[in-house]
Amino acid sequence: MNREQQLTEAFVSLADTLSEDVDPPTLLHRLVDHCVRLSPMDAAGVMLANTRGRLRPVVATDDRAAVTELFQAQIDEGPCVDAYETGHPVHVVDFAAYEERWPSFVPVARAAGYASAHALPLQVRGQRIGALNLLSHVPTSLSPSETTLLRGLANVASAAVVTWNRDLVRPTDIATRAHAALSAKALLDTATGMIAATEDITPREAARWLQAYAAQHHRRPTDVAEELVRRRMEVATVMNPEI
């Protein structure tokens, strides 16, 4: 399997929330396994926040990584803790430079055989839910492209975890959701037709205007389309980016 195929398989497997044998721990196990396989790091673990905002270990690729996760949770110190609390990635190329910052954690991480760590916050719609920790036996940096890939994997897994439902989706539910998608498409087609007719432009151009307006105002395109169709919004509003 080449790298392109590995990337495709990784994202598809992390987005799978409908299979009967999938649950949040399974999705997070897939996340850490993919992160190690697709990056120069040697181990990985995930910690999630409980209702009190305290991180708790959930999965790890091996026992030594699990120990470092558990210790971070117990002493409330380390890269995962910082990534979760700040909402920003924490890149530690060499623990030697972080002995004063994490005086309790660094010796434990080193004793477990690790010299480097990179932690990424897990977030869904801006709300932090935990952190992904990546560990290496030797000082290791991540390239911008590697960091982007890992953040992408983490984001997909985070969304899958919070949308997972214990109740299996019934065939009638699948049919209903498919019909909803068709209804949304019909709504968008009607709205873009209105824009095209009013402004004397092509439907493709009208669709671009609608999408641009929705993105600028952080709204769903279907919601904007519904307002147009129900005459709660004027076409001129969509065509004027300042409104």
C-alpha positions in Angstrom: 0.0 0.0 0.0 1.5 3.3 -1.1 1.3 6.5 1.0 -1.7 7.9 -0.8 -3.6 4.7 -0.2 -2.6 4.7 3.5 -3.9 8.3 3.9 -7.2 7.4 2.2 -7.6 4.3 4.4 -6.8 6.3 7.5 -9.4 9.1 6.9 -12.1 6.6 5.8 -11.6 4.4 8.8 -11.7 7.3 11.3 -14.9 8.6 9.8 -16.7 5.3 10.2 -19.3 5.7 12.9 -22.0 3.4 11.4 -20.4 0.0 11.6 -21.7 -2.4 14.2 -18.2 -3.1 15.6 -17.2 0.5 16.0 -17.2 2.5 19.3 -15.2 5.6 20.5 -12.3 3.5 21.9 -12.0 1.7 18.6 -11.9 5.0 16.7 -9.3 6.4 19.0 -7.2 3.2 18.7 -7.3 3.7 14.9 -6.2 7.3 15.4 -3.1 6.5 17.4 -2.2 3.6 15.1 -2.5 5.7 12.0 -0.6 8.6 13.5 2.4 6.4 14.3 2.3 4.7 10.9 2.1 8.0 9.0 4.6 10.0 11.0 8.2 9.7 12.3 6.9 9.2 15.9 7.2 5.9 17.7 4.2 5.9 20.0 0.9 7.8 20.6 -1.9 8.1 23.1 -5.1 10.0 23.6 -6.5 11.6 26.7 -10.1 12.9 26.9 -11.5 15.4 29.4 -14.1 14.4 31.9 -17.1 16.5 32.9 -14.8 18.4 35.3 -12.3 19.2 32.6 -9.7 16.8 33.9 -7.8 14.7 31.4 -8.0 10.9 31.6 -6.1 8.4 29.5 -8.2 6.5 26.9 -5.9 4.6 24.5 -2.2 4.2 23.8 -0.2 2.3 21.2 1.9 0.5 23.9 2.4 0.2 27.6 5.2 2.7 27.9 3.1 5.4 26.2 0.2 4.5 28.5 2.4 5.1 31.5 3.3 8.6 30.3 -0.4 9.4 29.7 -1.4 8.1 33.1 1.3 10.1 34.8 0.4 13.3 33.0 -3.2 12.9 34.2 -2.1 12.2 37.8 0.2 15.2 38.2 -1.6 17.5 35.7 1.7 18.2 33.9 3.1 17.6 30.5 2.6 18.3 26.8 -1.0 16.8 26.6 -2.0 19.0 29.6 -0.6 22.1 28.0 -2.1 21.4 24.6 -5.5 20.8 26.1 -5.4 23.9 28.3 -4.2 26.3 25.7 -5.9 24.8 22.6 -2.6 25.0 20.7 -0.1 22.3 19.6 2.9 21.7 21.9 6.1 20.7 20.1 8.9 19.3 22.2 11.8 18.3 19.9 14.0 17.3 22.9 12.9 16.9 26.6 16.3 18.2 27.7 15.0 21.8 27.1 11.8 21.2 29.2 13.1 19.9 32.5 12.2 23.2 34.3 8.8 23.4 32.6 7.8 19.9 33.5 10.1 18.8 36.4 8.0 15.8 37.3 6.9 14.6 33.9 10.2 14.7 32.0 12.1 12.2 34.2 9.2 9.7 33.8 9.0 10.2 30.1 12.7 9.6 29.8 12.6 6.6 32.0 9.9 5.2 29.6 12.4 5.6 26.8 11.2 8.8 25.2 13.2 11.9 24.2 10.6 13.9 22.3 6.9 14.6 22.2 4.3 16.5 20.2 0.8 17.1 21.6 -2.2 18.3 19.6 -5.5 19.5 21.1 -8.6 17.5 20.2 -11.4 20.0 19.4 -14.9 19.9 18.0 -16.4 23.3 16.9 -13.9 25.1 19.0 -14.6 23.1 22.1 -11.6 21.2 23.5 -12.4 17.6 24.4 -8.9 16.2 25.0 -5.4 15.8 23.5 -3.4 13.6 21.2 0.2 12.8 22.4 2.9 11.6 20.0 6.2 10.3 21.4 9.6 9.5 20.0 12.6 7.6 21.3 15.0 10.2 19.8 14.7 14.0 19.5 12.3 14.4 16.6 10.7 17.4 14.9 7.6 17.5 12.7 7.4 19.2 9.4 4.5 21.6 8.7 3.0 19.1 6.3 3.3 16.3 8.9 1.7 18.5 11.6 -1.2 19.4 9.2 -1.8 15.7 8.5 -1.8 14.8 12.1 -4.2 17.6 13.0 -6.5 16.5 10.1 -6.6 12.9 11.4 -7.2 14.2 15.0 -10.1 16.5 13.8 -11.8 13.7 11.9 -11.5 11.3 14.8 -12.7 13.9 17.3 -15.8 14.6 15.2 -16.5 10.9 14.8 -16.2 10.3 18.6 -18.7 13.0 19.6 -21.2 12.1 16.9 -21.0 8.3 17.6 -24.3 6.9 18.8 -24.7 3.6 20.7 -28.0 2.9 19.0 -27.4 1.3 15.6 -28.7 3.2 12.6 -31.8 1.4 11.2 -32.4 1.0 7.5 -35.4 3.4 7.8 -33.0 6.0 9.4 -30.6 5.7 6.5 -33.4 6.1 4.0 -34.7 9.2 5.8 -31.2 10.8 5.9 -30.7 10.1 2.2 -34.1 11.7 1.5 -33.1 14.7 3.6 -29.9 15.1 1.5 -32.1 15.1 -1.6 -34.4 17.7 -0.1 -31.4 19.9 0.7 -30.1 19.6 -2.8 -33.6 20.5 -4.2 -33.7 23.6 -1.9 -30.2 24.7 -3.0 -31.2 24.2 -6.7 -34.3 26.3 -6.2 -32.4 29.1 -4.4 -29.7 29.2 -7.0 -32.3 29.3 -9.8 -33.9 32.3 -8.1 -30.5 34.1 -7.9 -29.7 33.2 -11.5 -33.0 34.5 -12.8 -32.9 37.7 -10.8 -29.3 38.6 -11.6 -29.2 37.2 -15.1 -26.3 34.9 -14.4 -25.7 31.1 -14.8 -26.8 28.7 -12.1 -23.1 27.8 -11.5 -22.3 31.4 -10.8 -25.4 31.8 -8.6 -24.3 28.7 -6.6 -20.9 30.3 -6.0 -22.5 33.5 -4.8 -24.7 31.6 -2.4 -21.8 29.5 -1.1 -19.6 32.5 -0.6 -22.3 34.4 1.3 -22.9 31.3 3.6 -19.1 31.0 4.2 -18.6 34.6 5.0 -21.5 34.6 7.5 -20.6 31.2 9.0 -23.9 29.7 8.0 -25.1 26.5 6.3 -25.8 27.0 2.6 -29.1 25.2 3.0 -30.2 27.6 5.7 -29.5 30.6 3.4 -31.2 28.8 0.6 -34.3 28.2 2.7 -34.5 31.9 3.7 -34.3 32.9 0.0 -37.0 30.4 -1.0 -39.3 31.4 1.8 -38.8 35.1 0.9 -37.2 35.9 4.3 -34.1 37.1 2.5 -33.7 39.1 -0.7 -31.4 38.0 -3.5 -29.6 41.4 -3.2 -28.5 40.4 0.2 -26.6 37.4 -1.1 -25.1 39.4 -3.9 -23.8 42.1 -1.6 -20.9 40.8 0.5 -21.1 43.8 2.9 -24.6 42.9 4.1 
